Amino acid sequence: MAGWRDHAACRGEPTDLFFVDRGESGTPAKTICARCPVRLDCLADVLEHPVRFGIFAGLTELERRPVRRIWRRAVAQGEDPRAAVAEAVAS
């Protein structure tokens, strides 16, 4: 059930924008993600199914690490991880 992808701002964009080489700018991808209506769905998906490379939901793998810790902690405590991440990202 990945219907949210049909509404993603990145749909139809060149994939290489989201998989930049070291030293290249991820700004174009992050700009697209910033206006995406399903950004939290994308973030939840990449946290549920980790990907080591690429920009997802406007975050690089390095930037996703602290968010992943929030996700895992919520799961371990029996809380809704999507709500915990949404709250963390909003603040």
Long-range contacts (C-beta under 8 A, 24 or more apart in sequence): 2-45, 4-38, 4-41, 4-42, 4-45, 5-38, 7-37, 7-38, 8-36, 8-38, 8-42, 9-33, 9-35, 9-36, 9-37, 9-38, 10-36, 18-54, 18-55, 18-56, 19-53, 19-54, 19-55, 20-55, 26-55, 26-60, 29-55, 29-58, 30-55, 30-58, 33-57, 33-58, 33-59, 34-58, 40-82, 40-85, 40-86, 40-89, 43-67, 43-85, 43-89, 44-81, 44-82, 44-85, 47-71, 47-81, 47-85
